Structure formats: C-alpha cells, structure tokens
C-alpha cells in the first residue's frame, strides 16, 4: 500500500555524478511489490575495496550473516539488494537463498561469490526464493550504467515515501574526490551499528582498513544517533565501497592528514542520509533534535538523549504540538543515568521551560506553544553535572505510524 509522501520530504533530489569504477541497474522481480523496481545490482571494477558496519541484533538476517563473513576479505565486485523480503528468521532456507543469490550475481558479473555483498529488507520470517533472481541478475548485468543514482535509491525502498540520496565532492591533493550515498529506512529504526540499509561509494584510493575505521567512527554521530521507533532492525547494513579510481596517492593510514579531510566529507554524507531517514519516519510530521548537555560523560548523555527520543509519550506530545516538558523529565529519570532533579533545566528551542527542578519563572506558555507548531524542533536538557554531551535525532509519533504498521503485511 502506498502512503502519502512525508511532509518533511525534500523539494528536489541531488543529481549525483558518475563515479568511475561503479555501474548499476535495477529490476522488477515481484518479490512483494508490483509494478516497481525491487532489485538493485551494483558492479564494481577490480580493485574495489569494501568496508561495513552491521546490526548487532542477535536475530540478524541471512544477508547480514553473509556480509559479516565476507567483509574481512575487504574486496568487492558486486552488490545485490532486494526490497520486500528481509530474508530474516528463515533458517536453513535463508542461508541457501543467500548462497544461490551470490552465485547468480557472481556468474552475471564474472567474479567469485566471496566478492559479492548482499542486503535484504522487508517482511521478516518469510522465505526469500532466490529463484526470483534467476535471469533477473543476468539481464540487469547487460544494462549497467553509471547514472542516475536516484534509480538504485528507489529500488531499495519499502515503506519509505521518498528516495534518499546524498553526495559530496572534496578536493584532495588538487584532485576532486567523489562520495555518493543512498539509504532506505522509515520504520524499525533505532540502529545499533548502522541504519536499515545504506550504501556509499567513493573513487578515493583508500585501504579497506582505513575505510573501515572511518566508517565505524562516523556512523556513531549519524546512523547510530537516530531513532524513529526504538526498534533495531534484523537487517541493519551500512556498506562502503572505494573504487580507487581518483588520481591521488592511496590513503593507507589514519595518521595521514588527508584522512581527516576525506573522513569529514564521508561524515557529511552519512549524516545527511541519516537525517533523511528520520524525516521519512513512518507517519512523521516533525523532525526533532534532542540535545543533552552537562552529563557526567558523553556516553551517559547519549543514553539520556536516547531515552527522551525513544519515549512514546514525548513523541506523541510533540505530534500534538504540546510542550509537555513533564514527559521529558520522566524520560530523563527513567534512563538509569546520573541526574539531579534539582539541577535540571529544559529548553524548547531558545525558550527556557524548566530550571532547578521546577517550571522556569519566566515560562511563556503562548510562545512555547507557537514554537511547537514548527516542522523542525530542538529540545535541550541541561543536567549540570559535568561536561558530557550528545545529540539524538528523532521524529514525532502520529496515528500514521499505527496505520502504516497495521497495514504492512495486509
């Protein structure tokens, strides 16, 4: 069932440039959806390195297990992504399905199965018949092209209401280096390593070890700093591929000052994709940034911010445009982290609503209610205990979330 496009969707989409060393094609395999693409085949030239972060869910999907087994090899020639079926909780059939899919892809691209990466998203618990890929991948391999990037972004969507793309061009040693990324995610979003599915490609010559380190570092302030509904997916997968085609010296150590420059551009792409996931949260009408400062540590601040951002009571109050800071106090208190009620201060935007354990003396109900009508909101909690700080990004919780998830398998 199609759902209305999120009111927070972008007004236009970036026209990402071709990246030398990667081509792709999409196809309709009829896995769950009709009359839309649901399979992505991406082909990389020889020499492409791979890195990735995967869900820490104890019930991970067969595709996640496949990637986990093959990421240490650090090399990639192909990627196959399907939407509509997560191939999770599918037992032996799931393992056989990924093996057969990888075999189809390896034959189509002329490489080994160890160089094929897989990702699946959609319904959990239903077997994914790999036979649906027979012929589809062979045919897709004859249509590989370097653009337009919006097509792969569309093919990996499930309940997403819009495709998610981001790109960056950074100058390194006088040469333009490109980074392109796509993502999907709308519900079952509280990532623990990555988001549901995201794929990033660059032409930067970089070792698999350095790419892995940069990816792991910058996922913490992007995909691992978002939540839609507090549920961590069985399929969370973030993969990065570097074709090495840019004419610069290879980046082989984090001590190289160019690692900071490249890492900052990578961070920008990951962050923009993660924010798109929040803005397309199922039923969302508002994007919310939850800032916690003055905690005993950054880790403690993050856990408190996550407690606030995950709270259904906080999120429904935001949906109702109600500055119910009492619910924020509740979420701080239940987080299990050091907090002193009588030192607490809370702000909605620049408006101070609570201080020193009670309603702020200058609290302005009318001004606060007017602020809550905005589409992008900032909520700040000051604990007054230390220097720890963190931000978690979320959205409101509306009737639309229930409708989408009540209908999902119908």
ABEGO torsion letter per residue (X at the ends): XBBBBBAABBABBBBBBBBBGBBBBBBBAGAABBGBBABBBBBBBBGBBBBBBBBABAABBAAAAAAAAAAAAGBBABBBBBBGBAGBGAEAAAAAAAAAAAAAAAAAAGBBAAABBBBBBEBBGBBBBAAAABGAAAAAAAABBAOBAAAAAAAABBABABBBBBBBBBBBGGBBBBBBBBBBEABGBBBBGBBABBBBBBABBBBAAAAAAAAAAAAAABAAABBAAGBBBAABBBBBBBAGABBBBBBABAABAAAAAAAAAAAAAAAAAAAAAAAABBGBABBBBBBBBGBABAAAAAAAAAAAAABAAAAAAAAAGBBBAAAAAAAAAAAGBBBBAAABBBBBEABBABBGGBBBAABBAAAAAAAAABABBBBBBBAGABABBBBBBBBBBBAAAAAAAAAAAX
